[in-house]
Amino acid sequence: MEDLVRHADDRAIWINLRDLFPHPYTEADAQQWIRTAGAERPTRNFAIEVDGGAGGGIGVHPMADVHRRTAEVGYWLGRAFWNRGIATEALGALAEYAFSTFDLARLEAVVYEWNPASARVLEKAGFEFEARLRRAVTKDGRTIDALLYSMVR
C-alpha cells in the first residue's frame, strides 16, 4: 500500500486523471480503492505491479444503456516507471481481459490534449485516434480538448 500511495500522490499523475482521483492521495484513499476493487465481480480495476510493488492502476468501466457494449479504460503509472513500456503492456493485457470477460464490441479512452505520452501508449497498444473533443474537459481551472481513442473487437 505504501507503494500505491507514494506513486499516486503526485500532481503529475493527478493532472491527467479525472477529478474523482484524489489529490493529495492518502493511505485512506488507497485502502478504499483496494476494498472497492477487491469486491468487484468480475474484477474491473487492477494495480499495475512493477518491481514487486504497486506502481500504478488500470481499469475497465463498462457503460450502460445503448452504450452497453462499450467500456472506457483508464490507467496511470508512477513517474518513476515512465518510458519503459509498462503502461503499454498493461493496457494490452487489460484489453485482452476486457474483451474476453465482458460482452464488449468496443473499448475507448480519453486523453487530455496536454498528455501526448498517454496518446502514444494508446497507439502502441493498438488503439486508434477517433476524434478531438473540443473544449470537453475542465481540469485544474483550464478547459481543454480531449482526444478520443478506441479499439474495436
C-alpha positions in Angstrom: 0.0 0.0 0.0 2.9 2.4 0.7 4.0 2.0 -3.0 0.5 2.8 -4.2 0.3 6.0 -2.0 3.8 7.1 -2.9 3.2 6.9 -6.7 -0.4 8.1 -6.7 0.3 11.2 -4.5 1.9 13.1 -7.4 0.4 16.1 -9.1 1.9 14.9 -12.4 -0.4 11.9 -12.1 -3.5 13.7 -10.9 -3.4 16.4 -13.6 -4.0 13.7 -16.3 -6.9 11.9 -14.5 -10.5 12.7 -13.6 -11.2 14.8 -10.5 -12.6 11.6 -9.0 -8.9 10.6 -8.4 -8.0 12.3 -5.1 -5.1 14.7 -4.6 -3.4 14.6 -2.3 -3.7 10.7 -2.3 -3.6 9.3 1.2 -3.4 5.9 2.7 -7.2 6.1 3.4 -7.7 6.6 -0.4 -5.5 3.6 -1.2 -7.4 1.4 1.4 -10.8 2.5 -0.1 -9.6 1.7 -3.7 -8.3 -1.7 -2.6 -11.6 -2.5 -0.9 -13.7 -1.4 -3.8 -11.6 -3.2 -6.4 -11.5 -6.4 -4.3 -15.3 -6.5 -4.1 -15.9 -6.2 -7.8 -17.1 -9.3 -9.6 -15.8 -9.6 -12.3 -12.8 -7.5 -11.4 -12.7 -4.2 -13.2 -9.8 -2.4 -11.5 -6.2 -3.6 -11.0 -2.9 -2.5 -9.6 0.0 -2.4 -12.1 2.7 -4.3 -10.4 6.2 -3.1 -11.1 9.3 -4.4 -9.3 7.2 -6.2 -6.8 5.1 -3.2 -5.7 2.1 -1.3 -6.9 3.4 1.2 -9.5 0.1 2.3 -10.9 -3.5 1.4 -11.6 -5.6 0.3 -14.6 -9.3 -0.4 -15.1 -12.1 -1.1 -17.4 -15.5 0.5 -16.9 -18.4 -0.9 -18.9 -21.0 1.6 -19.9 -24.8 1.3 -19.8 -28.0 1.7 -21.9 -27.2 2.0 -25.6 -23.5 2.0 -24.9 -23.7 -1.3 -23.0 -21.2 -3.0 -25.4 -18.6 -0.2 -24.9 -16.3 0.2 -22.0 -13.9 3.0 -21.0 -10.4 2.2 -20.0 -8.2 4.3 -17.7 -4.7 3.9 -16.3 -2.0 5.7 -14.5 1.6 4.8 -13.8 4.0 6.3 -11.3 6.5 8.7 -12.7 9.5 6.5 -11.7 8.2 3.9 -14.3 7.5 6.2 -17.3 9.1 5.4 -20.7 9.7 1.7 -20.0 6.7 0.3 -22.0 5.0 -0.8 -18.8 1.7 1.1 -19.4 1.5 -0.1 -23.0 2.0 -3.7 -21.8 -0.6 -3.3 -19.0 -3.1 -1.8 -21.4 -2.7 -4.6 -23.9 -3.3 -7.1 -21.2 -6.3 -5.2 -20.0 -7.8 -5.0 -23.5 -7.5 -8.8 -23.9 -9.0 -9.3 -20.4 -11.9 -6.9 -21.1 -12.9 -8.4 -24.5 -12.8 -12.0 -23.0 -14.6 -11.2 -19.8 -17.3 -8.7 -20.8 -19.7 -8.7 -23.8 -17.9 -5.8 -25.5 -17.6 -4.6 -29.0 -15.5 -1.5 -28.2 -13.0 0.0 -25.8 -12.4 3.7 -25.6 -10.1 6.1 -23.7 -9.9 9.8 -23.5 -6.6 11.7 -23.2 -6.2 15.3 -22.3 -4.6 17.4 -25.0 -1.5 18.2 -22.9 -0.7 14.4 -22.5 0.9 13.2 -25.7 2.7 10.4 -23.9 -0.6 8.8 -22.9 -1.8 9.1 -26.5 1.4 7.2 -27.6 0.7 4.5 -25.0 -2.8 4.0 -26.5 -1.5 3.9 -30.1 1.2 1.4 -29.2 -1.4 -0.8 -27.5 -3.5 -0.8 -30.7 -6.0 1.9 -30.1 -6.8 4.3 -32.9 -7.4 8.1 -32.7 -11.1 8.9 -33.4 -11.8 12.4 -32.5 -10.7 15.7 -30.9 -13.5 16.6 -28.5 -13.1 20.4 -28.4 -13.2 22.1 -25.0 -14.7 18.9 -23.5 -12.7 18.7 -20.2 -12.2 21.2 -17.4 -9.2 20.3 -15.2 -7.2 22.4 -12.8 -9.1 25.5 -13.8 -8.5 25.1 -17.6 -11.0 24.0 -20.2 -9.1 21.9 -22.8 -9.6 19.5 -25.7 -9.8 15.8 -25.1 -8.6 13.1 -27.6 -10.8 10.1 -28.1 -9.1 6.7 -28.9 -10.8 3.4 -29.4 -10.2 -0.3 -30.1 -12.9 -2.5 -31.6 -13.2 -6.2 -31.3 
